[in-house]
Amino acid sequence: MSKTHTVAVIAGDGIGPEVVREGLRVLERVAAIEGFAVKPTHYPFGAEHYLATREIFPDRAFEEVRRHDAILLGAIGDPRIEVGLLEFGIIAKMRFELDLYVNLRPVRLYAEHLCPLKDILPRDVDFVVVRENTEDAYAGMRGFFKKGTPDEVATQEIIFTRKGVERVIRYAFELARRRDKRKKLTLIDKANAVRAMDLWTRTFAEVGAEYPDIARDHQYIDAACMYVVRNPRDYDTVVTSNMFGDIFTDLSAMIQGGLGVAASGNIHPGRAGLFEPIHGSAPKYTGRNVANPIATVMAVSMMLDYLGETSASARVEQAVERLLVSKRLPSLGTDSGFGTTQIGDLVIEELAAAPAR
Ligand SMILES: NC(=O)c1ccc[n+]([C@@H]2O[C@H](COP(=O)([O-])OP(=O)(O)OC[C@H]3O[C@@H](n4cnc5c(N)ncnc54)[C@H](O)[C@@H]3O)[C@@H](O)[C@H]2O)c1
């Protein structure tokens, strides 16, 4: 009997439902080709549900979601609702309460014409960023004093714990070894100014001593933003804190062709992983059938790899690669000239042709 993977699906807001629909079509098709089954369960959480019920993400639903093998998320965020309310209540709730401490962001350029930098070829852009996903300024330790007065004070604590820093650095060393490419791990921090990041410097050196086969490199975040544009070839595996990773991965996404292709996995080995495109809900494009679903399709590929369906994962990635190399899509933005569903159809066509690796 074929294996069945259970997937909790939160399509969310804005363009989320449109891109998730295509991601699920690809998932179902590749499952049929490769001979396994997928059982999706849809959850309605997001802006419409909140406006209708005032419910964000109730605990009983969260308990159900966490029992799935994986979670697929579209995007959360709606201009009608207070900034951050749903993003914190839904995305951050899963990241924190499932303790998904790794945010994994592969950065690959599939076709030269998609890179805005000149003279950069696909072989020059192939790295992965491991972003810490549970600490830093995102831990929510914040407050306002004398709010709305001329004497207002606003604080938000940046926190790093030895345990949190060590486990993500160790994950990154293991990943650099598993990738078996340049066997190099770059730590990006700002320890010269944010002195609390000395914890990262020391932990990186201590854990790194256990991985003599992996070369250690270090950059400050400001310099890294310059280097990644000037010489993306220089990276293999990168590890960084939550906030710097948030920024560095959007910059990296542009080098691979934009938010239309960039995907991420939120992972705690052994628990339900959460997979999503890195883009948001792009509210002004809602319902217009112009959002590119490839980032969600790549999130599906990452999810399949996490579920152990490595051949299906490779098949999906190869289908996307073939489509992009064919140059049928001139860009991955909303101006590609292809609709969301049409791009889904093109990926599905390529799936049948893509041989498993
Ligand atoms: N993980 C998430 O769910 C997530 C991530 C980022 C932002 N957000 C939320 O999304 C909302 C909008 O945020 P934003 O406008 O800063 O970022 P965004 O990623 O939604 O959109 C920025 C721009 O990127 C382009 N874009 C994004 N996705 C695309 C796609 N699939 N195809 C083609 N072009 C695409 C569009 O030009 C869009 O205007 C906010 O509420 C924000 O909080 C959610």
The ligand as a Gaussian input file, in Angstrom:
#p B3LYP/6-31G(d) Opt

LIG

0 1
 N        5.113000      34.792000       5.576000
 C        4.137000      35.651000       5.322000
 O        2.968000      35.305000       5.286000
 C        4.481000      37.086000       5.046000
 C        5.755000      37.464000       4.601000
 C        5.978000      38.805000       4.254000
 C        4.964000      39.731000       4.389000
 N        3.755000      39.327000       4.865000
 C        2.596000      40.243000       4.922000
 O        2.119000      40.439000       3.588000
 C        1.549000      41.748000       3.469000
 C        2.134000      42.484000       2.270000
 O        3.523000      42.689000       2.511000
 P        4.543000      43.317000       1.461000
 O        3.765000      44.079000       0.422000
 O        5.603000      43.979000       2.219000
 O        5.269000      42.063000       0.770000
 P        4.771000      41.027000      -0.327000
 O        5.784000      39.937000      -0.410000
 O        3.373000      40.599000      -0.068000
 O        4.769000      41.825000      -1.719000
 C        5.786000      42.691000      -2.155000
 C        5.775000      42.731000      -3.688000
 O        6.452000      41.577000      -4.172000
 C        5.848000      41.136000      -5.367000
 N        5.376000      39.738000      -5.154000
 C        5.175000      39.122000      -3.982000
 N        4.771000      37.859000      -4.188000
 C        4.715000      37.687000      -5.523000
 C        4.358000      36.578000      -6.360000
 N        3.978000      35.390000      -5.878000
 N        4.411000      36.762000      -7.702000
 C        4.800000      37.935000      -8.222000
 N        5.148000      39.013000      -7.483000
 C        5.111000      38.887000      -6.156000
 C        4.712000      42.077000      -5.676000
 O        5.188000      43.072000      -6.551000
 C        4.402000      42.669000      -4.325000
 O        3.804000      43.930000      -4.431000
 C        1.800000      42.436000       4.815000
 O        0.626000      42.297000       5.589000
 C        2.930000      41.639000       5.434000
 O        2.932000      41.654000       6.851000
 C        3.472000      38.034000       5.168000

